[in-house]
Amino acid sequence: MNPLMECVPNYSEGRDLVKIEKILDVFRGKDGVKLLDYSSDSNHNRTVVTVVGEPGALGDAVVESVGRALELIDMTKHEGQHPRMGAVDVIPFIPIRGCTMADADSIARETARRAAGRFGQPFFLYEESASAPHRKNLADIRKGQFEGMAAKMADPAWKPDFGPGSVHPTGGVTAIGARPPLIAFNVNLDTDRLDVAVNIAKAVRHIGGGLRCCKAMGVILEERGVAQVSINMTDYTQTAVYRIFEMVKMEARRYGAGVLGCEIVGLVPMQALLDCAAYYLQLEGFDGTQVLENRM
């Protein structure tokens, strides 16, 4: 059985459908690569793509997508509610089948080396590929965003791992590396107060004393007029989706707010949802082997 790798590149364009489709076309019709999913958000002005494939073919397609994004996205004109530092903001590789985290690290490094050489885009290694402890956390790398990255990179401590030592004039910089599966989980509140979402995010995220493996921020969904707690779960096996959801609800009650609904951006491991089903249904002794589709 051939090894299977997943990649979830994030592109800083969520509004121009023509540009988005041109980026997605890079992954279509490629031998050894399959486009599984994509999600575009106009408020965040960001598109999250999920592709899987054999590591070599997947790396080739991702390198090509970096070039396409640099042609189409000008970060000097970009604005959106999600923090960002590059046209291709982040490129994580996730081992799925017949490969290891070390294999994902290897393909991430090779992809960065090739893309930096072809397009002059600087790359930082992050998560399991990080070259130094202060580079492991994506939020630490991205701090300052595109506008502050030139000054940041003047510090030798923030010299890129691949590519030039200066910011690409329109493409910014990119983080790339190996990591476990991540769940992008957003909770929409029945309030239009940004401060409520921001305060809830501060309470639930790990850096603020909240739950492990949880990153969160508050944003406003302008077209709906509601506040959102936007969450990244970096390891659902350590902190379950339902635990974060219940904590958001608990914190929201402090402000007289409730939950309108939730959304998952991109794909999610089935076990993460089974954990929620077992919790809310109070199932005793339940495991994934009882799911019909898992036994087919």
C-alpha positions as CSV (number, residue, x, y, z in Angstrom):
1,M,0.0,0.0,0.0
2,N,1.4,3.4,-1.0
3,P,2.1,5.9,1.7
4,L,-0.5,8.7,2.0
5,M,0.3,12.2,3.3
6,E,-2.1,15.0,3.9
7,C,-1.4,18.7,3.4
8,V,-3.6,21.7,4.5
9,P,-2.2,24.8,2.9
10,N,-3.8,28.2,3.9
11,Y,-4.0,30.9,1.2
12,S,-4.6,34.5,2.0
13,E,-7.5,34.9,-0.4
14,G,-11.1,34.2,0.6
15,R,-13.1,36.7,-1.5
16,D,-12.0,36.5,-5.2
17,L,-13.5,33.3,-6.5
18,V,-11.5,33.5,-9.8
19,K,-8.2,33.6,-7.9
20,I,-9.3,30.8,-5.6
21,E,-10.2,28.6,-8.5
22,K,-6.9,29.2,-10.2
23,I,-5.1,28.1,-7.0
24,L,-7.3,25.0,-6.6
25,D,-6.7,24.1,-10.3
26,V,-3.1,23.3,-9.3
27,F,-4.4,20.3,-7.4
28,R,-6.9,19.0,-9.9
29,G,-6.1,16.3,-12.3
30,K,-2.8,15.5,-10.8
31,D,-1.6,11.9,-10.7
32,G,-1.0,10.8,-7.1
33,V,-2.8,13.8,-5.6
34,K,-6.5,14.3,-4.6
35,L,-8.2,17.5,-3.7
36,L,-10.5,16.5,-0.8
37,D,-11.9,19.8,0.4
38,Y,-11.6,23.6,0.5
39,S,-13.2,26.3,2.5
40,S,-13.2,30.0,1.8
41,D,-14.1,32.7,4.3
42,S,-14.6,36.3,3.3
43,N,-14.3,37.7,6.8
44,H,-11.0,36.0,7.4
45,N,-10.2,36.5,3.7
46,R,-8.6,33.1,3.7
47,T,-9.0,29.7,1.9
48,V,-8.1,26.5,3.6
49,V,-7.4,23.6,1.3
50,T,-7.1,19.9,2.1
51,V,-5.3,17.6,-0.3
52,V,-3.8,14.1,0.1
53,G,-1.4,12.1,-2.0
54,E,1.8,10.2,-2.3
55,P,4.5,12.4,-0.6
56,G,6.5,13.1,-3.7
57,A,3.5,14.0,-5.9
58,L,2.0,16.0,-3.1
59,G,5.1,18.0,-2.6
60,D,5.3,18.8,-6.3
61,A,1.7,20.1,-6.3
62,V,2.2,22.3,-3.2
63,V,5.4,23.9,-4.7
64,E,3.4,24.7,-7.8
65,S,0.6,26.2,-5.7
66,V,3.1,28.5,-3.9
67,G,4.0,29.9,-7.3
68,R,0.4,30.3,-8.3
69,A,-0.5,32.1,-5.1
70,L,2.4,34.5,-5.4
71,E,1.2,35.4,-8.9
72,L,-2.3,36.1,-7.7
73,I,-2.1,37.5,-4.1
74,D,-0.6,40.8,-3.2
75,M,-0.2,41.0,0.6
76,T,0.3,44.8,0.5
77,K,-3.5,45.0,-0.4
78,H,-4.7,42.2,1.8
79,E,-7.0,42.7,4.7
80,G,-9.0,40.3,6.8
81,Q,-9.8,39.3,10.4
82,H,-7.5,36.3,10.5
83,P,-3.8,36.9,11.4
84,R,-1.6,36.4,8.3
85,M,1.9,36.9,7.1
86,G,2.0,35.5,3.6
87,A,0.2,34.8,0.4
88,V,0.6,31.2,1.4
89,D,0.4,31.7,5.1
90,V,1.0,28.2,6.4
91,I,1.7,24.7,4.9
92,P,1.3,21.8,7.3
93,F,2.0,18.2,6.3
94,I,0.3,15.4,8.2
95,P,1.2,11.7,8.0
96,I,-2.0,9.6,7.3
97,R,-1.0,6.1,6.2
98,G,2.2,4.2,5.7
99,C,4.4,7.2,6.7
100,T,5.6,8.9,9.9
101,M,6.0,12.4,11.3
102,A,9.6,12.2,10.3
103,D,8.5,11.6,6.7
104,A,6.2,14.6,6.9
105,D,9.1,16.7,8.3
106,S,11.3,15.5,5.4
107,I,8.7,16.5,2.7
108,A,8.0,19.8,4.4
109,R,11.7,20.7,4.3
110,E,12.1,19.6,0.7
111,T,9.0,21.6,-0.3
112,A,10.3,24.7,1.4
113,R,13.8,24.3,-0.2
114,R,12.4,24.0,-3.7
115,A,9.8,26.8,-3.4
116,A,12.2,29.2,-1.8
117,G,14.7,28.5,-4.6
118,R,12.1,28.9,-7.4
119,F,10.1,31.8,-6.1
120,G,12.3,33.7,-3.6
121,Q,9.7,33.1,-0.8
122,P,11.1,32.9,2.8
123,F,10.0,29.9,4.9
124,F,10.0,29.3,8.6
125,L,9.8,25.7,9.9
126,Y,7.3,25.2,12.6
127,E,5.6,22.6,14.9
128,E,7.4,19.2,14.7
129,S,9.8,20.7,12.1
130,A,10.8,23.7,14.1
131,S,14.5,24.5,14.1
132,A,14.4,26.3,17.5
133,P,12.0,26.2,20.4
134,H,10.8,29.8,19.8
135,R,9.7,28.8,16.3
136,K,7.5,25.9,17.2
137,N,4.3,27.9,17.8
138,L,2.8,29.3,14.7
139,A,1.4,32.3,16.6
140,D,4.9,33.3,17.7
141,I,6.2,33.1,14.1
142,R,3.2,35.1,12.8
143,K,3.3,37.8,15.5
144,G,3.7,41.1,13.8
145,Q,1.9,39.8,10.7
146,F,2.8,40.8,7.2
147,E,3.2,44.5,8.0
148,G,5.7,43.9,10.8
149,M,7.6,41.0,9.3
150,A,10.4,43.0,7.7
151,A,11.4,44.5,11.1
152,K,11.1,41.2,12.8
153,M,13.3,39.4,10.3
154,A,16.0,42.0,10.8
155,D,16.7,40.2,14.1
156,P,19.1,37.3,13.6
157,A,16.8,35.2,15.8
158,W,14.2,35.4,13.1
159,K,16.3,34.5,10.1
160,P,14.2,32.2,7.8
161,D,15.1,28.5,7.6
162,F,14.8,28.6,3.8
163,G,14.9,31.5,1.2
164,P,16.1,35.1,1.4
165,G,16.5,36.9,4.6
166,S,14.0,39.6,3.6
167,V,10.3,39.5,3.1
168,H,8.9,38.8,-0.4
169,P,7.6,42.2,-1.4
170,T,4.0,40.9,-2.2
171,G,4.1,37.4,-0.9
172,G,5.3,37.9,2.6
173,V,6.6,34.8,4.4
174,T,5.3,31.2,4.9
175,A,5.4,28.8,7.8
176,I,5.8,25.1,6.9
177,G,6.2,21.9,8.8
178,A,5.0,18.6,10.1
179,R,2.2,18.3,12.6
180,P,-0.7,16.1,13.9
181,P,-4.2,16.6,12.6
182,L,-5.7,20.0,13.5
183,I,-9.4,20.8,13.9
184,A,-10.6,24.3,13.0
185,F,-13.7,24.7,15.1
186,N,-15.7,28.0,15.3
187,V,-18.5,28.9,17.7
188,N,-20.9,31.7,16.7
189,L,-22.5,33.7,19.5
190,D,-25.9,35.4,19.8
191,T,-24.2,38.8,20.3
192,D,-22.5,41.4,18.0
193,R,-20.0,42.4,20.7
194,L,-16.5,41.7,19.7
195,D,-15.2,42.1,23.2
196,V,-17.3,39.2,24.4
197,A,-15.8,36.9,21.8
198,V,-12.3,38.2,22.6
199,N,-12.7,37.6,26.3
200,I,-14.1,34.1,25.8
201,A,-11.2,33.3,23.5
202,K,-8.7,34.5,26.1
203,A,-10.3,32.3,28.8
204,V,-10.4,29.0,26.8
205,R,-7.1,29.1,25.0
206,H,-4.1,27.5,26.6
207,I,-1.8,30.5,26.5
208,G,-4.4,32.4,28.7
209,G,-4.6,29.6,31.3
210,G,-7.4,27.6,29.5
211,L,-7.4,24.2,27.8
212,R,-4.3,22.5,26.4
213,C,-3.9,22.3,22.7
214,C,-6.5,25.1,22.2
215,K,-5.8,28.3,20.3
216,A,-8.6,30.9,20.0
217,M,-9.4,34.4,19.0
218,G,-12.5,36.6,18.8
219,V,-13.8,38.0,15.4
220,I,-16.9,39.6,14.0
221,L,-18.8,38.0,11.1
222,E,-19.8,41.2,9.5
223,E,-22.3,39.8,7.0
224,R,-24.2,38.1,9.8
225,G,-23.6,40.7,12.5
226,V,-22.5,38.1,15.1
227,A,-19.4,37.5,17.1
228,Q,-17.4,34.3,16.7
229,V,-14.9,32.5,18.8
230,S,-12.5,31.0,16.2
231,I,-10.6,28.0,17.6
232,N,-7.8,25.8,16.4
233,M,-7.5,22.5,18.2
234,T,-4.0,21.2,17.8
235,D,-4.5,17.8,19.4
236,Y,-8.1,16.6,19.9
237,T,-6.9,13.5,21.7
238,Q,-5.7,15.7,24.6
239,T,-8.6,18.2,24.6
240,A,-11.9,17.0,23.1
241,V,-14.2,19.2,21.0
242,Y,-17.0,18.9,23.5
243,R,-14.8,20.1,26.3
244,I,-13.9,23.3,24.4
245,F,-17.6,23.8,23.4
246,E,-18.8,23.5,26.9
247,M,-16.2,25.9,28.2
248,V,-17.2,28.5,25.6
249,K,-20.8,28.2,26.6
250,M,-19.9,28.5,30.3
251,E,-17.8,31.7,29.7
252,A,-20.5,33.1,27.4
253,R,-23.1,33.0,30.2
254,R,-21.0,35.6,32.1
255,Y,-21.9,38.1,29.4
256,G,-25.5,37.0,29.0
257,A,-24.6,35.4,25.6
258,G,-25.4,32.1,24.2
259,V,-24.4,29.9,21.2
260,L,-26.1,30.3,17.8
261,G,-24.2,27.4,16.2
262,C,-20.8,26.0,15.4
263,E,-18.9,25.2,12.3
264,I,-15.9,23.0,11.4
265,V,-13.6,24.4,8.7
266,G,-12.1,21.7,6.5
267,L,-12.0,18.0,7.4
268,V,-12.1,16.4,10.8
269,P,-11.0,13.0,12.2
270,M,-14.1,10.8,12.7
271,Q,-12.9,9.9,16.3
272,A,-13.2,13.6,17.3
273,L,-16.9,13.5,16.5
274,L,-17.4,10.1,18.0
275,D,-16.0,11.4,21.2
276,C,-18.7,14.1,21.2
277,A,-21.5,11.6,20.5
278,A,-20.3,9.4,23.3
279,Y,-20.2,12.4,25.7
280,Y,-23.6,14.0,24.9
281,L,-25.5,10.7,24.6
282,Q,-23.7,9.4,27.8
283,L,-22.9,6.2,26.0
284,E,-21.4,3.5,28.2
285,G,-18.5,1.4,26.8
286,F,-18.9,2.8,23.3
287,D,-16.0,2.7,20.8
288,G,-15.5,3.3,17.1
289,T,-15.9,-0.4,16.2
290,Q,-19.6,0.0,16.8
291,V,-19.9,2.5,13.9
292,L,-21.4,0.6,10.9
293,E,-19.2,2.3,8.3
294,N,-16.1,1.4,10.2
295,R,-17.0,-2.3,10.0
296,M,-17.7,-2.3,6.2
